[in-house]
Amino acid sequence: MRGDYAIFAAPPPCAKRIIFTPQLSAHKRLVNERAFMGNLAKVILLYKERYWKTRGFTGEFVSDCLDSPVMNCFDGSKLNWKGELQPALIVFVGGAAYRYWR
């Protein structure tokens, strides 16, 4: 396959096994070789209403608290197949908290 540009996303273990033609730059090869899989889970929480918006919040936060399983949270509300807004929060759990809570 040929093209002017490619956008590529793959887990690091898979990306390490790909032979690129033309070869990646030395910097990109180094990044690709040193990339690793972390401990991270993505959870989507669905709600009946966007309560965080009605209270003046964005639904987004970042935490480095080791006692909390949640590292990041984002408003993931989208229109559903009926065209109605489905309130949702996307939560990322990682590191020691992920290992504990999984």
C-alpha positions as CSV (number, residue, x, y, z in Angstrom):
1,M,0.0,0.0,0.0
2,R,1.3,3.5,-0.8
3,G,0.3,6.9,0.3
4,D,1.6,10.3,1.2
5,Y,0.6,10.1,4.9
6,A,-0.5,7.4,7.4
7,I,-1.9,7.7,10.8
8,F,-1.1,4.6,12.8
9,A,-2.2,3.5,16.3
10,A,-1.3,0.2,17.8
11,P,-0.4,-1.3,21.2
12,P,3.4,-0.9,21.7
13,P,4.1,-4.7,21.5
14,C,2.4,-4.9,18.1
15,A,4.1,-1.7,16.8
16,K,7.5,-3.1,17.6
17,R,7.0,-6.0,15.1
18,I,6.1,-3.8,12.1
19,I,8.7,-3.3,9.4
20,F,8.2,0.3,8.0
21,T,9.2,1.1,4.4
22,P,10.6,3.7,4.2
23,Q,12.2,3.2,7.6
24,L,11.2,5.4,10.5
25,S,13.5,8.2,11.6
26,A,16.0,7.3,14.3
27,H,14.0,9.3,16.8
28,K,10.7,7.5,16.0
29,R,12.5,4.1,16.0
30,L,13.8,4.9,19.5
31,V,10.4,6.0,20.8
32,N,8.8,2.9,19.2
33,E,11.5,0.6,20.8
34,R,11.1,2.1,24.3
35,A,7.3,2.3,24.4
36,F,5.6,-0.1,26.8
37,M,2.2,-1.1,27.9
38,G,0.9,0.4,31.1
39,N,-1.8,-0.7,33.4
40,L,-4.8,1.3,32.4
41,A,-8.5,0.6,32.0
42,K,-11.2,2.8,30.4
43,V,-14.6,2.8,31.9
44,I,-17.7,4.6,30.4
45,L,-20.3,5.5,33.0
46,L,-23.8,6.3,31.6
47,Y,-26.1,8.7,33.4
48,K,-29.7,9.8,33.1
49,E,-28.7,13.5,33.3
50,R,-25.5,15.6,33.1
51,Y,-25.6,16.5,36.7
52,W,-22.1,17.9,36.6
53,K,-23.1,20.5,34.1
54,T,-26.1,21.7,36.1
55,R,-23.8,22.2,39.1
56,G,-21.3,24.2,37.0
57,F,-18.6,21.6,36.5
58,T,-17.0,20.3,33.3
59,G,-16.9,16.6,34.2
60,E,-13.2,16.6,33.8
61,F,-10.5,16.1,36.4
62,V,-7.0,14.6,36.9
63,S,-6.0,13.0,40.2
64,D,-2.6,11.7,41.5
65,C,-4.2,10.5,44.7
66,L,-3.0,6.9,45.4
67,D,-6.2,6.2,47.4
68,S,-8.4,6.9,44.4
69,P,-8.8,4.4,41.6
70,V,-9.7,7.2,39.1
71,M,-6.8,8.9,37.4
72,N,-8.6,11.0,34.8
73,C,-12.3,11.7,34.0
74,F,-13.8,13.3,30.9
75,D,-17.3,14.3,29.8
76,G,-18.1,11.7,27.1
77,S,-21.7,12.7,26.5
78,K,-22.8,12.1,22.9
79,L,-26.0,11.9,20.9
80,N,-27.5,8.4,20.8
81,W,-29.1,6.7,17.9
82,K,-32.3,8.6,18.6
83,G,-30.5,11.9,18.4
84,E,-30.9,12.4,22.2
85,L,-28.0,13.4,24.4
86,Q,-26.6,10.4,26.4
87,P,-24.8,11.8,29.4
88,A,-21.6,9.9,30.1
89,L,-18.3,10.2,31.9
90,I,-15.2,8.4,30.6
91,V,-13.0,7.4,33.5
92,F,-9.4,6.1,33.3
93,V,-8.1,3.9,36.1
94,G,-4.4,3.1,36.1
95,G,-1.2,2.2,37.9
96,A,-1.4,0.7,41.4
97,A,-5.1,1.6,41.6
98,Y,-5.8,-0.4,38.4
99,R,-4.0,-3.4,39.8
100,Y,-5.9,-3.2,43.0
101,W,-9.3,-2.5,41.6
102,R,-9.3,-4.8,38.6
